[in-house]
């Protein structure tokens, strides 16, 4: 597997443009006052699936050859990636099977099923669902779509960074969440190819730090659990290709607590009148932790998705601010 290039991301933008509108990049005065710097929110929650991953799904599935399309595809997901592959498969007439863990976000599972994909529920978390998807691919001949180690997924979601720099060239810092690392990695390639002096900061949940630890060590790390309310960040094992990209292109990596993520969800609702899921709120949580360091910067916050359940949103609204 080779890293996608900036030219690959440009090509992906041309490929997805007929199917996806550019998402907004908005700044909010009261949020800026709270942070002490100018923040621009990249609203990936405005995508048809409510999350950024659909960019990668459209780019990848559109490129499958006739033989691969006839076999159908299988993947594993905690929700947003599954919606991405389901929607792209529906657009291009491909049979899709999505393996989810038992107890996955019910709203996301319903959305995947409504897009025509078969849901296969098995395993306690994403890692066990992924192993099930690999078994099904082997048994039935489906084209297995990794949620991380797929260059076309990465170049597709890298169009986030391309759009940010096209919409606001003054951006000098981008904070992006990390689950598998595809979105942050692809975004970093685009941003730093346009402005090598820009800083890209990755953020992951303290309760699911496998990619963070891998980024520090340079070796693929696993954790025994990924117990975070931010299901988009709940990865117990890093992926090889995204990790390589993150180590090559990302300047800094930080972790945020569950309380900080929940506060981010509340602040997006309060100051921006927008709904963020846990992963989408993580960059704002990181920005709050780093606000002294970021003073005077023009910062893009990648709000990666808004697919939060009503029950979890209620918990976020009722939670106390972190100490």
LUMTI-811320 format. One record per residue (C-alpha): y, x, z. Coordinates in steps of 0.25 Angstrom, whole numbers, plus 5000, padded with zeros to 4 digits. Layout:
<nodes>
YXZ
...
</nodes>
This chain:
<nodes>
500050005000
501450054996
502750025003
503549924994
504849984988
506249924987
505849894973
504649814977
505649734986
506549714975
505449664966
504949574978
506349514979
506249474964
504949414966
505149324978
506549284973
506049164965
505349114978
506249144990
507749134992
508449254998
508549225013
509949225020
510549345028
511449285038
512349335049
512749255061
514049285069
513449245083
512249325081
513049445077
513849435090
512649425098
512049555091
513349635090
513149665075
513049595062
511649535060
511149465047
509949375048
508949375037
508449235037
506949255032
506749125040
507349055028
506249085019
505348975014
504249015024
505249045035
504949195035
505149325027
503649345023
503749245011
504449355004
503249445004
502249335001
502949294988
503049434984
501649464986
500949334982
501749334969
501149474965
499749434967
498849444954
498049324948
496749374955
497449394969
498049254968
496749184964
496049244976
497149194986
497749274997
497449285012
498449335023
498649335038
499849295045
500549235057
501349145049
502449195040
501649295031
500649175029
501749085025
502249185015
500949205009
500649055009
501949025002
501849134992
500449094989
500848954986
501948994977
501049084969
499748994969
498849084978
497849034989
498349085002
497549105015
498349135028
497649185041
498449155053
498049185068
497649075077
498949015083
499849065072
501248995071
500848855068
502148835060
501848955051
500348915049
500748775045
501748835035
500748925029
499748815027
500848725021
501048825010
499648815006
498948935013
497648925020
497748955035
496649035041
496849035056
496049145064
496349255074
497249275086
498449345079
498849405065
497949525066
496649435067
497249335056
497449465047
496049505049
495549365045
496349365032
495749495028
494349445031
494649325022
495249405011
493949485011
493049365011
493749275001
494449374992
495849334995
497049424993
497349475007
498849485010
499249575021
500449535029
500849675030
500249775020
500749705007
501849784999
502249654992
502449575005
503249695010
504149704998
504249544998
504749545012
505649665009
506549575001
507149535015
507749675016
508249675002
508949535004
509549585017
510249705009
510649614997
511249515006
511949605016
512049755011
512849785024
511549765032
511149905039
510049855049
508849765047
507949715058
506649655053
505449605061
504049665060
502749595060
501949655049
503149735045
503249695030
504549625032
505249735040
504649845031
505049775018
506449745023
506649895027
506249945013
507249855007
508349875017
508250025017
508050045002
509449975000
510050045012
509350165018
510250165030
509950025034
509150015047
507849925048
507349885061
505949825063
505649735075
504349685081
503949605093
503649685106
502349605107
501849645093
502249785091
501149835082
502149875070
503149935079
502150025086
501550055072
502950095067
503150185079
501850255077
501650255062
500250195064
499750055063
499749995077
499049875082
499349795095
498349705102
499249585101
500549535095
500949425105
502349395100
503049255097
503449325084
502249295076
502849365064
502849495072
501449475078
500749595072
499649665079
499549775069
500449845059
500249845044
500149985037
501149955025
502249885033
502149995044
502350105034
503550035029
504150005042
504050155046
504650205033
505850105033
506150045047
507150115056
506850055069
505749965075
505949875088
505249775096
505749645102
505149565113
504749415113
505949375121
506849445111
506149385099
506349245105
507849275108
507949305094
507449175089
508449105099
509549185094
509249155079
509349015082
510549025091
511449115082
510849085068
510248945069
508949005063
507549005067
506849135068
505349155072
505049275081
504949375071
506149335064
506949345077
506449485081
507549555073
508549485080
507849515093
507849665089
509349655085
509749605099
508949725105
509649825096
511049765095
511749885101
511149975091
511449875080
512949855083
513749865070
512549845061
512349745050
510949695054
509949605046
508949535055
507749485047
507449345053
506049355047
505549205049
505849075056
504449025058
504448995073
503748885079
504548775087
503748815099
504148965098
505548935095
505648845108
505048965116
506149055110
507248955113
506848945127
506549095130
507449175138
508249295132
507549435134
508149515146
</nodes>
